[in-house]
Amino acid sequence: MKSSEVAARPRIGVPIRLSSSDTPDARVGEANRLFTFIVDLLREAGAQPVLLTPVSADSAGRLAAEMQMLDGVLLPGGGDIDPRLYGQDPEDSLYDVNQEQDHLDVDVARATIDAGLPLLGVCRGHQLLNVLYGGTLIQDMAPTSVTHSGLDPHDPAAGEWAWHDVRLTAGSKAAALYGAPGGTTIKIASGHHQAVDRVGEGLVVTAIAEDGTVEALEDPTRWVASVQWHPEASVIPDAERLLPFKKFVDVCRHSIHAPAVGLQ
C-alpha cells in the first residue's frame, strides 16, 4: 500500500537518453530537448520524475528494487532501435542506433510490466513496446498521403513538426489520456521516419492515421499504452499539452503494486 505522500505525488520513472547532443544530426539534440520537456511536464502534472540509468549485469537486482519504489514509467523518444532486436538487418536510413540505450529501455519496460506498473511509450517508446511484444518496424517509411516527419537533418530550414489528424478509438487508453473516453479526433505533432509494421502479439491498435500508419497501441490486459506522436511538443497550447501527462499521472497515482504476468 502506498503512503499518502507517494499517492499524492506519484514517482514516475523515465529512462535517461544516452546519446550526446554534440552531433551534426539535429534529430539527436531535438530528442534530448524533448526528453527534458517530458520530465518537466510530468513534474508540472503532479508527479515526481525519477531518472533511470543503465544497470550493469552484476547489479541487475537494482532495477527490480527501483520498480518497487515507482508508481509508473514513461518511455520517451529518441534514436532508432537496432533492427536486430526484431530480426532484421540494419538499413542505411537508420540514425543514432545506440545499443546501450536499447538495453536500458528494454530492461526498464520489461521490469515495469513484470511489476504490474502503468507504462506509457512516446514515439520511440511506442516502437520499442511493439518490438518488446514481438512486433516489427518499418525501418524507413515510404512517402504516403500523410507527412509524418518535419525535421530534416539535411535541411536546416525544414519545419520542426509535421501535423495531421488522428482518430482515437473509443474506450482506449489513448482516448482516456485526452479526456475523451468516447473517442475523438486530435491534431498531433508528428516527427518520425519509422513506424510499426507487424503489430506485436497481445497489443491492439487504438489509433491509425489516414494512410494506415499505426499511431497508438495498448495491451488490453494491463495499463500499457503508447502513442507515435509527441504530446510534449512545445508548440502545442499549454492546456492541451499538459492534459495527457496529467491523465497518466492520475493513472499512476491510483495504481497498485500488483505484479502482473510477465511477457512470454
NORRASUL-V475323 format. One record per backbone hydrogen bond with DSSP energy under -1.0 kcal/mol. CO is the residue of the C=O (numbers start at 1). NH is the residue of the N-H. E is the energy in kcal/mol with one decimal. If there is no record, write none. Layout:
CO_NH_E / CO_NH_E
//
This chain:
3_7_-2.5 / 4_8_-1.9 / 5_9_-1.7 / 10_48_-3.0 / 11_71_-3.5 / 12_50_-2.5 / 13_74_-2.6 / 14_52_-2.1 / 21_23_-2.3 / 25_28_-1.4 / 26_30_-2.1 / 27_31_-2.2 / 28_32_-2.1 / 29_33_-2.1 / 30_34_-2.5 / 31_35_-1.7 / 32_36_-1.5 / 33_37_-1.7 / 34_38_-2.3 / 35_39_-2.2 / 36_40_-2.4 / 37_41_-2.9 / 38_42_-2.5 / 39_43_-1.9 / 40_44_-2.7 / 41_45_-2.2 / 42_47_-2.7 / 43_46_-1.4 / 48_12_-1.5 / 50_14_-2.6 / 52_16_-2.5 / 56_59_-1.8 / 59_62_-2.0 / 61_65_-2.0 / 62_66_-2.4 / 63_67_-2.1 / 64_68_-1.1 / 66_69_-1.6 / 67_70_-1.4 / 72_13_-2.6 / 73_120_-2.1 / 75_122_-2.7 / 82_85_-2.2 / 83_86_-1.8 / 83_88_-2.1 / 91_94_-1.4 / 95_80_-2.3 / 98_102_-2.3 / 99_103_-2.5 / 100_104_-2.2 / 101_105_-2.8 / 102_106_-2.7 / 103_107_-2.6 / 104_108_-2.6 / 105_109_-2.5 / 106_110_-2.8 / 107_111_-2.4 / 108_112_-2.3 / 109_113_-2.3 / 110_114_-2.8 / 111_115_-1.7 / 112_117_-2.3 / 113_116_-1.2 / 118_73_-1.9 / 119_225_-2.5 / 120_75_-2.9 / 121_227_-2.4 / 122_125_-2.5 / 123_127_-2.1 / 124_128_-3.1 / 125_129_-1.9 / 126_130_-1.6 / 127_131_-2.1 / 128_132_-2.7 / 129_133_-1.7 / 130_135_-3.0 / 131_134_-1.9 / 133_201_-1.3 / 136_197_-2.6 / 138_195_-1.2 / 148_192_-1.3 / 152_155_-1.8 / 155_158_-2.2 / 162_190_-3.4 / 164_188_-2.7 / 166_186_-2.5 / 169_172_-1.8 / 172_176_-1.9 / 173_177_-1.9 / 175_180_-2.5 / 176_179_-1.8 / 180_183_-2.8 / 181_171_-3.3 / 184_168_-3.4 / 186_166_-2.5 / 188_164_-1.2 / 189_230_-2.3 / 190_162_-2.6 / 193_141_-3.1 / 195_138_-3.3 / 198_136_-1.9 / 200_203_-1.9 / 204_218_-1.6 / 206_169_-2.7 / 207_215_-2.8 / 207_216_-1.4 / 209_212_-2.2 / 213_209_-2.5 / 215_228_-2.9 / 216_206_-2.3 / 217_226_-2.3 / 218_204_-2.6 / 219_222_-1.4 / 222_224_-2.0 / 223_119_-2.1 / 224_219_-2.5 / 225_121_-2.1 / 226_217_-1.7 / 227_123_-2.5 / 230_233_-1.4 / 233_236_-1.5 / 237_241_-2.6 / 238_242_-2.3 / 239_243_-1.7 / 242_246_-2.3 / 243_247_-2.5 / 244_248_-1.9 / 245_249_-2.6 / 246_250_-2.2 / 247_251_-1.9 / 248_252_-2.4 / 249_253_-2.5 / 250_254_-1.4 / 256_258_-2.0
//
